[in-house]
């Protein structure tokens, strides 16, 4: 397969803007619900991960998807299959 030139940013925006806009609104609404909810959610480790995720998104650096994946995923466990196999 021949290498293709990357699409211009305006073409990517034409295709992605409405989808990304909807996701941004959904994220903002979820964060608002957490902050309005009673209790101490802001000291929850998941809230702290979300805050770090927002920092990654706002950084403007390349590789945001990979860094978010690493932040929000469990560490790899080479023995994962053995832990999920049914007992025999």
QUIZIHU-V923172 format. One record per residue. N is the residue number from 1. RES is the residue in one small letter. PHI is phi in whole degrees, 0 to 359 (NA if undefined). PSI is psi in whole degrees, 0 to 359 (999 if undefined). BURIAL is # if it has 16 or more other ideal C-beta (glycine too) atoms within 10 Angstrom, else .. Layout:
n:N res:RES phi:PHI psi:PSI burial:BURIAL
n:N res:RES phi:PHI psi:PSI burial:BURIAL
This chain:
n:1 res:x phi:NA psi:133 burial:.
n:2 res:x phi:285 psi:146 burial:.
n:3 res:x phi:291 psi:137 burial:.
n:4 res:x phi:250 psi:151 burial:.
n:5 res:x phi:291 psi:143 burial:.
n:6 res:x phi:297 psi:148 burial:.
n:7 res:x phi:291 psi:149 burial:.
n:8 res:x phi:298 psi:150 burial:.
n:9 res:x phi:304 psi:323 burial:.
n:10 res:x phi:296 psi:325 burial:.
n:11 res:x phi:292 psi:318 burial:.
n:12 res:x phi:296 psi:317 burial:.
n:13 res:x phi:297 psi:320 burial:.
n:14 res:x phi:303 psi:320 burial:.
n:15 res:x phi:277 psi:325 burial:.
n:16 res:x phi:257 psi:341 burial:.
n:17 res:x phi:304 psi:308 burial:.
n:18 res:x phi:295 psi:323 burial:.
n:19 res:x phi:294 psi:313 burial:.
n:20 res:x phi:294 psi:323 burial:.
n:21 res:x phi:300 psi:314 burial:.
n:22 res:x phi:297 psi:319 burial:.
n:23 res:x phi:293 psi:322 burial:.
n:24 res:x phi:296 psi:318 burial:.
n:25 res:x phi:295 psi:320 burial:.
n:26 res:x phi:297 psi:317 burial:.
n:27 res:x phi:297 psi:314 burial:.
n:28 res:x phi:299 psi:318 burial:.
n:29 res:x phi:295 psi:319 burial:.
n:30 res:x phi:297 psi:317 burial:.
n:31 res:x phi:297 psi:319 burial:.
n:32 res:x phi:299 psi:317 burial:.
n:33 res:x phi:298 psi:319 burial:.
n:34 res:x phi:297 psi:315 burial:.
n:35 res:x phi:291 psi:330 burial:.
n:36 res:x phi:278 psi:341 burial:.
n:37 res:x phi:290 psi:146 burial:.
n:38 res:x phi:292 psi:155 burial:.
n:39 res:x phi:108 psi:184 burial:.
n:40 res:x phi:248 psi:58 burial:.
n:41 res:x phi:294 psi:336 burial:.
n:42 res:x phi:288 psi:349 burial:.
n:43 res:x phi:255 psi:11 burial:.
n:44 res:x phi:277 psi:139 burial:.
n:45 res:x phi:301 psi:328 burial:.
n:46 res:x phi:292 psi:321 burial:.
n:47 res:x phi:298 psi:317 burial:.
n:48 res:x phi:298 psi:322 burial:.
n:49 res:x phi:295 psi:320 burial:.
n:50 res:x phi:297 psi:321 burial:#
n:51 res:x phi:297 psi:317 burial:.
n:52 res:x phi:294 psi:324 burial:.
n:53 res:x phi:298 psi:318 burial:#
n:54 res:x phi:296 psi:323 burial:.
n:55 res:x phi:297 psi:319 burial:.
n:56 res:x phi:298 psi:314 burial:#
n:57 res:x phi:298 psi:322 burial:.
n:58 res:x phi:279 psi:350 burial:.
n:59 res:x phi:295 psi:331 burial:.
n:60 res:x phi:76 psi:2 burial:.
n:61 res:x phi:275 psi:152 burial:.
n:62 res:x phi:291 psi:156 burial:.
n:63 res:x phi:86 psi:21 burial:.
n:64 res:x phi:298 psi:319 burial:.
n:65 res:x phi:299 psi:316 burial:.
n:66 res:x phi:296 psi:316 burial:.
n:67 res:x phi:294 psi:322 burial:#
n:68 res:x phi:295 psi:317 burial:.
n:69 res:x phi:302 psi:315 burial:.
n:70 res:x phi:294 psi:321 burial:.
n:71 res:x phi:295 psi:317 burial:.
n:72 res:x phi:263 psi:2 burial:.
n:73 res:x phi:252 psi:158 burial:.
n:74 res:x phi:289 psi:154 burial:.
n:75 res:x phi:292 psi:148 burial:.
n:76 res:x phi:293 psi:135 burial:.
n:77 res:x phi:240 psi:113 burial:.
n:78 res:x phi:298 psi:340 burial:.
n:79 res:x phi:261 psi:18 burial:.
n:80 res:x phi:301 psi:321 burial:.
n:81 res:x phi:295 psi:318 burial:.
n:82 res:x phi:298 psi:329 burial:.
n:83 res:x phi:285 psi:339 burial:.
n:84 res:x phi:254 psi:354 burial:.
n:85 res:x phi:288 psi:139 burial:.
n:86 res:x phi:293 psi:150 burial:.
n:87 res:x phi:294 psi:143 burial:.
n:88 res:x phi:251 psi:999 burial:.
